Amino acid sequence: MMNKKTALVTGACINTGVAIVEKFAAEGWNVIFTGRSPEKVKVAEEGYRVKFPEVQIHGFAIDSLLDERTVDEKSVDELFETLDRMGVFVDTLVLNAADQGLGMKIFESPLTDLMKVINTNVVWNFCLCEHAAARMKEQGGGNIVFLNSNTAYRAIPDRVAYVTSKGGQLGLMRALALDLGKYNIRVNAVLPGMIRTERWVTNPDFYKTVPSRYTPIGDVADGADVADAVYYFAAHARNTTGAELVVDGGNTIQLYPIIPQ
Ligand SMILES: NC(=O)c1ccc[n+]([C@@H]2O[C@H](COP(=O)([O-])OP(=O)(O)OC[C@H]3O[C@@H](n4cnc5c(N)ncnc54)[C@H](OP(=O)(O)O)[C@@H]3O)[C@@H](O)[C@H]2O)c1
């Protein structure tokens, strides 16, 4: 895997992660990706290899947590040591995986509901950055792209943990950009609004009524729209770090949503 650049994409057996892997592979990059289930990782890996025979694609099963309170730092160590042994240098780390923290209720949910989301979306991502950036520093540079969310700026109901984690993740992105710039490591974030994912495929009418339709662009993003933004930071944005690229059809710029007639 020495003659091409390599991207590591977390959470890439389904949805947006797949679009990101496919974008990098189509651009001729080798790709490392993760998922939590060994079976799903194997199936995804086989599918990617058939579709992109000209690049190398390897999947690894890795979970962020040992339990709700504890980040599995050892498995991140092992992942990067395995990549070292394979001779793989991660030029670009894409932090796509996220705990969606669905349905959290302020007065009813246990504290661990908050902790596990923040542990995955902030602490585990920091751990991945630390391991990747140490190697990027040795190699003279690299870059990191967070899949953040426009909910970092505009809250949505019953998602306290998720919204909190995405706000914290933006702070992490800026702090890392500041501290790692001197090593030629760029750190940026893509902030999608609603993305068309498998979750809604069974309900195509859903997209006709979601609030994200009532935006200047009038549509939600496809995974490929988000992947293009990630790829921009990775491949083209040589003098850009600590930046945010919002991909939400203009949703966040509105004081009032466009009301359909
Ligand atoms: N979908 C949207 O409308 C939307 C909007 C704004 C921002 N975003 C952001 O865009 C990114 C991708 O969104 P998506 O909807 O495509 O994501 P998704 O369908 O929820 O999938 C995310 C991936 O995260 C992995 N994951 C979840 N919990 C994990 C854990 N504890 N440890 C390790 N991996 C874990 C999942 O792995 P498994 O395959 O093992 O389950 C999955 O592959 C996320 O960062 C999300 O916050 C999404």
The ligand as a Tripos MOL2 file, in Angstrom:
@<TRIPOS>MOLECULE
LIG
   48    52     1     0     0
SMALL
NO_CHARGES

@<TRIPOS>ATOM
      1 N1        -27.6170   10.9590    9.0440 N.am      1 LIG1
      2 C1        -27.7670   12.2590    9.1800 C.2       1 LIG1
      3 O1        -28.8280   12.8250    8.8370 O.2       1 LIG1
      4 C2        -26.6380   13.0940    9.7590 C.ar      1 LIG1
      5 C3        -26.8230   14.4610    9.9160 C.ar      1 LIG1
      6 C4        -25.7710   15.2460   10.4130 C.ar      1 LIG1
      7 C5        -24.5740   14.6610   10.7570 C.ar      1 LIG1
      8 N2        -24.4130   13.3260   10.6080 N.ar      1 LIG1
      9 C6        -23.1150   12.7450   10.9890 C.3       1 LIG1
     10 O2        -22.5550   12.0950    9.8620 O.3       1 LIG1
     11 C7        -21.8890   10.8970   10.2780 C.3       1 LIG1
     12 C8        -22.4760    9.7080    9.5470 C.3       1 LIG1
     13 O3        -23.8750    9.6630    9.7690 O.3       1 LIG1
     14 P1        -24.7310    8.3730    9.3990 P.3       1 LIG1
     15 O4        -26.1550    8.7210    9.6430 O.co2     1 LIG1
     16 O5        -24.3040    7.8330    8.1030 O.co2     1 LIG1
     17 O6        -24.2430    7.4020   10.5530 O.3       1 LIG1
     18 P2        -24.8830    6.0120   11.0350 P.3       1 LIG1
     19 O7        -25.7510    5.4200    9.9950 O.co2     1 LIG1
     20 O8        -25.4850    6.2270   12.3750 O.co2     1 LIG1
     21 O9        -23.6040    5.1090   11.1090 O.3       1 LIG1
     22 C9        -22.4750    5.5420   11.7920 C.3       1 LIG1
     23 C10       -21.4860    4.4740   11.9730 C.3       1 LIG1
     24 O10       -21.0530    4.6830   13.3020 O.3       1 LIG1
     25 C11       -20.7330    3.4470   13.8460 C.3       1 LIG1
     26 N3        -20.8720    3.4670   15.2990 N.ar      1 LIG1
     27 C12       -21.9670    3.7870   16.0270 C.ar      1 LIG1
     28 N4        -21.7190    3.6490   17.3300 N.ar      1 LIG1
     29 C13       -20.4210    3.2410   17.4100 C.ar      1 LIG1
     30 C14       -19.5750    2.8980   18.4760 C.ar      1 LIG1
     31 N5        -19.9970    2.9460   19.7390 N.pl3     1 LIG1
     32 N6        -18.2950    2.5130   18.1910 N.ar      1 LIG1
     33 C15       -17.8470    2.4490   16.9230 C.ar      1 LIG1
     34 N7        -18.6150    2.7480   15.8680 N.ar      1 LIG1
     35 C16       -19.8770    3.1330   16.1180 C.ar      1 LIG1
     36 C17       -21.7380    2.4840   13.2540 C.3       1 LIG1
     37 O11       -21.1230    1.2260   13.2690 O.3       1 LIG1
     38 P3        -21.9020   -0.1390   13.0240 P.3       1 LIG1
     39 O12       -21.9370   -0.3030   11.5330 O.co2     1 LIG1
     40 O13       -21.0770   -1.1310   13.6990 O.co2     1 LIG1
     41 O14       -23.2790    0.0100   13.6130 O.co2     1 LIG1
     42 C18       -21.9550    3.0380   11.8630 C.3       1 LIG1
     43 O15       -21.1230    2.3820   10.9500 O.3       1 LIG1
     44 C19       -22.0450   10.8060   11.7890 C.3       1 LIG1
     45 O16       -20.9190   11.3700   12.4200 O.3       1 LIG1
     46 C20       -23.2690   11.6640   12.0580 C.3       1 LIG1
     47 O17       -23.2520   12.2230   13.3540 O.3       1 LIG1
     48 C21       -25.4090   12.5120   10.1200 C.ar      1 LIG1
@<TRIPOS>BOND
     1     1     2 1
     2     2     3 2
     3     2     4 1
     4     4     5 ar
     5     4    48 ar
     6     5     6 ar
     7     6     7 ar
     8     7     8 ar
     9     8     9 1
    10     8    48 ar
    11     9    10 1
    12     9    46 1
    13    10    11 1
    14    11    12 1
    15    11    44 1
    16    12    13 1
    17    13    14 1
    18    14    15 2
    19    14    16 1
    20    14    17 1
    21    17    18 1
    22    18    19 2
    23    18    20 1
    24    18    21 1
    25    21    22 1
    26    22    23 1
    27    23    24 1
    28    23    42 1
    29    24    25 1
    30    25    26 1
    31    25    36 1
    32    26    27 ar
    33    26    35 ar
    34    27    28 ar
    35    28    29 ar
    36    29    30 ar
    37    29    35 ar
    38    30    31 1
    39    30    32 ar
    40    32    33 ar
    41    33    34 ar
    42    34    35 ar
    43    36    37 1
    44    36    42 1
    45    37    38 1
    46    38    39 2
    47    38    40 1
    48    38    41 1
    49    42    43 1
    50    44    45 1
    51    44    46 1
    52    46    47 1
@<TRIPOS>SUBSTRUCTURE
     1 LIG1         1 GROUP 0 **** ****
